[in-house]
Each structure stands twice: as structure tokens, then as C-alpha cells.
Amino acid sequence: SMFFVVACFATIYEKLWNEVEVYEQDGLPKSAKKTTDSIYVIAQKEKNYPQLIRSMVYQLKEDMSIDEDSFFVHLNQFKIFAKDCPDKVASSVAYSIMAELMQSYYQANSFKIDDRNQIAVNLDDITEWTSEMYKNVIVDWTKKSIEAEKALASTDIDMYRPIINNGKDSLLRSNMFDILANRAISRYGNSKSDSIEIVKIYDSIIRLNAYNREAAAYAEAQKAAYLGQSFDNILNRYSDTQISVYITYLKCLKLPKKQAHEICVQTLKSNPNNKYNSSLQNLLSSIEKPELSVNMNSLAYPGDSIKLKCSYVNINKLHCNIY
């Protein structure tokens, strides 16, 4: 049956990746690469794109541990895959990885790249590119990684579980658009044009999660936090969601301690079983934590008074012993 075939290949991949892990732990990169190459061949034959992409990432990592110059060879492999792959989601994932790889390379080598002649370059030789060219291609690949909105939004993250660590709360990022869109946001900087793009991405996440109120509320809160806006309107509209407690926590971070304390206590009392309570509980513990700071002159002559300057929080009594 179809299930048996899928389960069978899942077992094969799991076995081979376990071998790769053992080889890496034993410091045997060549053996790890040989097994990874076997995974690549199987995944390519079966058109298992998540496993294929995972093997490509590992091949890059393993080759670079032996020869750093192999970076551009593997980057080109990703470029060909992203361009030619018939699967829009797999292609999008490849573009996302390429943008991350290129940004990491640029940041690691910016001291050399920024020092280059910023006009006359060989466009065909990526090692001669200017800083502006690197930045432009990072933005270009980032935009391409989230172009296929509908295909990405309709693809559950479980399909790409081999290459995704989504944490505990998959309800907030349940589809591949959520995953790649949040990765895309991290590729942008602090310029005005970058801010415009980031807001557009947040708006797309909100729009495509109209059916998922938890995810939509979370995205709206992220957008509000990014823009430095109030969370009150979001809390009013999404008061029925679990994530509203976490948004309350974000709100409290901006408030004076006394007001934040009151809201934390009230919210925890009203939502005793909410799965996001730990954020408020940790904040409450931080606010209630006793703190004391004592300063004095390092030198005092006989007969002089010694002045102590004490700053304290959540302390009712202070005893001072001088020896």
C-alpha cells in the first residue's frame, strides 16, 4: 500500500540520518558525507524534496568542513535546484536557504567585500561582487522564497518536518508560508525600505491566517511590537484566544512595574489553565524579586560619618552590621 511505501522510506531515511549523526560525533566527516550522498541519491530518485534539501544542506556543511571554497559550488547547486524544481514549495524553501547562506557569507566576509572597488566588477564571478550586489541578491532570493503564497499556505509544515524545527506550538506557524515568511523577515535590516517590506510580510501572514485566529493574533502582535504600537486593540479583538495571554505579556513588558504586576495577577487569575501562563509567571517573579544595591565611599577617616546609599526593591527591612 501507499502507506507502507512511505513508512518504509521514512525508516530508511531515519536509519541513514542516524548513521550520519554517529559519524559526525566520531569526527568522521568523509564517512558522514558518503552516507549523506546516499540519502541524496534516494531522495532524488523518489522526488522526496524535503529529504533532498536536507541532504544538500548537510553536503554543504560536510564539504565546507574540509574545504571552505566549496561554498560557492553548493550555492550554485541550490540555485539550479530552486530554478528547475517543479515543486513550488521546495523551490521556495531552497530560495530561503540560499538567502540565509548568502547573508551569512556576506556578514562573515564583509570586511573584505566592503573594501572592494564598488564599481568595476566581474558580474560572472561572485567572489568579486560588491556589497550592494550581495545585498540585492539576498533581497531578491528572500522575495522569491515567499512568492508562491497559495502553495505555501496550503502546505502543512509536517510535509517538511525533516528540515523544520518548529518548537512546541505548531498552531502559531502551521503552514509553510508562516515558516518562510518569518525567515524572510529576519533577512531584512533597519532601513525604511526594509521596514516597508517587513510590514507587508506581516500583513500577508495575517491575511493568509484568517481561518486560524491564534496565528493571526500572534502575527498582529508581532507587527504591533515591530512598529511600537499598542496591543490593546488586538487584545480586544482576540480576547477569546489562548495567545491573548502571551500578547498581554508583551503589553506588560512596556508598562511600569506596578501596573504590569496588577495586570499579571489579574490575567493569571482569570486564565488559570492557559498554556502561555509561564510567560506571565516568569515576569511576575521578576517584578517581585527582592533587589538591593549599596554604595559607600571607599575611604573613611576616623571620626567621620559613613554614608550608605541604598537602592532597594521589594524589601521591607534592612539590617546593617559594620565590622
N, C-alpha and C positions, 0 to 999 in steps of 0.2 A: 504494500500500500504506500501512498504518498507519505503518510506519517512515518512509516518505518524507514523510508529512504532518508527523510530529513533528520530523523533521530540518529540514524546510522552515521550520517556525515557530521552531525553535531558531536558524536562520540569521537570520530576520527580527529576533528579539529581540536577538541579538548585534550585528547591524548598527545597530539603533536605540540600544542602550546605548552603543555606541562613539561615536555622534553626540552623545549626552548628555555623555559624558566630554570630548569635544573642545570643546563649548560651554562647559562648566564651566572648562576650562583657559584658554579665551579670555576668561573673565569675561562670559559672555552668559547670565545666569540665565533671562531670558524665553524665549530660543530653546531652552534646555535643558528648561524646563518644557513648552513646546509639544510637543517630541519625547516627553517623559515622558507627557504626556496621551495621545499616540497609542498608546504602549505600553499604557497603562491600558485604552483602548478595545478594543484587540486582545485583551488578556488576559481582559478581562471577557466578550467575545464567545465566546472559546474555553474559558472557565472554567479558565484556567491560573492557579490560585491563587498559586503561588509568585511568578510574574511580576507578578500583580496586586498582591500585598502589597508587592513590591519597588517597584513604581511608586508606590504610596500613600506609602511612606516617602520616596521622592525628591520627590514632590509637596509633602509637608510641609516637607522641608528647603529646597526651592526657594522656596516661598511665604514661609517664615519669614525667608529672606534679604532679602526685600522688605518684609514686614510681619509683625512678631513676634506681633501679635494674631490671626494666622491659626492659631495653635497649637490653640486650642480647636475651631475649625471642623474641622480634620483629626482631632483626637482623637475628635470626635463621629462622623466618617466611619468610623473604626476601630471604634467602639462598635457602630454599626449593622451593619457587616460581620461582626464577631465574633458578634453575636446572631443574625443571619439566615442566615449561611453554612451550607449543608447539609453541608459537609465539616468533620468534627470536628478534623482535624489543622490545617487552615487557620485555623479559628476559634481553636484553642489558640495558634497562632503569633501571631495578632492580639492575644489577651489578654496574651501575654508582652511584645509590643512596647508595648502600652498601659501595662502596669505600669512598664516601663522609662522611657517618656516621662513618665509622671506623677511618678515618683520624681525624675527629672532636673529637672522643672519645680519640684517642691517644694524640692529642695535649692538650686536657683538663686534661689528667692524666699522661702526660709524666714524670712529676717529680717523680711519684711513679713507673711507668713502667721502666724508665731508671735506677732506683735504685735497681732493682731486680737482683737476680742471673741470669746471662745471659747464663748459660749452662744447669743446671738441671731444667727442667720444665715438667709439665703435659700437653702433647700436646692436650688432650681432654678438658682441662679446659682453655678457652680463657682468663679468668681473671688472669691466671698465665703466659701468654705469655711474651716473651722478646720483647724488642723494635724492634729487627731485624725481628721477626715473624710478628709483626703488619705491618711493612713497606713492607714486602714481600707480604702479603695478599692484601694490598692496591694496590700495583702494579699489582698483578695478577687479581684482580677484575676490575681494570681500563682497562687492556688489553682486558679482556673478554667483556667489555662494548662496544668495537668498532670492535670486530672480524667480526661480520656479516655485512661487508661493503655494499654489494649489497642490502640487505634487508633494511638497514638503509637509504642508499642513495635514494632508491626508495619510501620511506615513507615520505609524506608531513608532516610538523610539525602540520598542522591543525588536524591531527588524534590524536595528543597528546596535544592539546590545554588546556585540563583540568589541566595539570601539568606543562605547559610551559609558562613562561613569556618571550617572545622573543623581547620585546621592539617594536619600531616603524618600523624598517627596516627588514622585513622578507626576502627581496631579498638577503641579505648577508648570511643568515642562513635559507635556505628554506627547508632543509630536516633534518631528524633525525640524520644522520651521522654528519652533521655540528654541531648540538647541543651537541651531546655526545662527539665528538672529542674535542671541545673547553673545555668541562667539564673535559675531560681526561687530557688535558694539565695542568690544574690548580692543578691536583693531584701530579704532579712531582715537584722535588726540583731543586737544582742548581748543582748537581754533573755532571760529564762528561757523565756518562751513561744515566742520566735523559735528558741531552741536546740532546743526540742522538735520544732518543725516541720522544722528542718533535718535532724535525725536521722531523722525519718520519711521525708523525701525520699531520704536516702542509703539507707535500708532498702529503699525501693521500687526504686531503681536496682539494688541488689544482687539483689533478688528477680527483677526482670524481665530480668536478665542471667545467669540461672542457666546458660544454654546457652553463654555467652561468658565463659570463665574469666578472660581477660585483663581485660575490662571489669569483671567482678565483683571481681577482686582490686584493681583500681585504685580502685573505689568504696569498698571496705572500708578501703583505706589512707587515702583522703580522710577517711572518717568517723573513723578512729583518730587522724589528725592533728588534726582539728577538736576531738575530745574529749580530746586529750593522752594517748592510750593507747599502749601498747607495740605494735610492729609484729611481734613475734616469732611470735605465733600465726598471723598472716596469712602470714608468710614460710614457716612450716612447712607450711601447707595449700596454698600456691600455689608451691611451690619449682620446679615444672615449667614455670612460665610465664616469658615474656620480661620481663614487667613486674616480676617479683620483684627484678630488678636495680635498677630505679628505686625500689622500696619499700625496698631495702637502703640506697640513697642517702638516703631520708627518715629512716631509722633513724640513719644516721651523723651527720646534722645535729644530733642530740640528744646525741651521745656526746662524751667527752673526745677531744682531737685524736689522742692516741697510739692509743687503741682504734679510733677511726674510721679512722686510717691503716692499721692492720693489716687491718681488715675490707675496706677499699677494695682493697688489694693482693691479698688472697686472692680476693675476688669477681671482680676483673678477670682474674685468672689462671685461674679456673675457668670463666669465661664470655667467652672472647676475642672472640667474634663477636656478642655481644648488642647489639641496636640502641639500648639505653639506656645503654651504657657511657660515653657522653660526660658524663653527669651525675656519675658516679663519678670520671672522669678529671679533670674540672674541680675537683671537691672535693679530689682528691689534690694537684693542682697548687697549690691554695690553701693546703693544710696544709703543703706542702713549701717554700713561698715564703719566702725569707730576709727577715727584718724586723729593723730596728734603730731604736731611739729613744734619743737622747742629750739629757740635760738638765744644765744647769750654771747657776751664779749669773751674772747678767748683769753684775755688778760685782765686780772683784777688785783689791785694793791691792798695790803692790809688796812682794814678800817673802811674801805669803800663798800658801798652797797652793790649788790649784784642784781642786775635787771634781767629777768627772763621774759622773752616774748613767746607766748604760747598761742598756737593756732590749732583749734580742735573742732571736730565734728562728731556728733553722736556720743559725747562723753559728758557725764553728769558730775563726776568728781575727779579731782586730780591731786595726788599726794606727791610732794617733792622732798626727797632726802638729799642733803648735801654733806659730803664727807671731806 
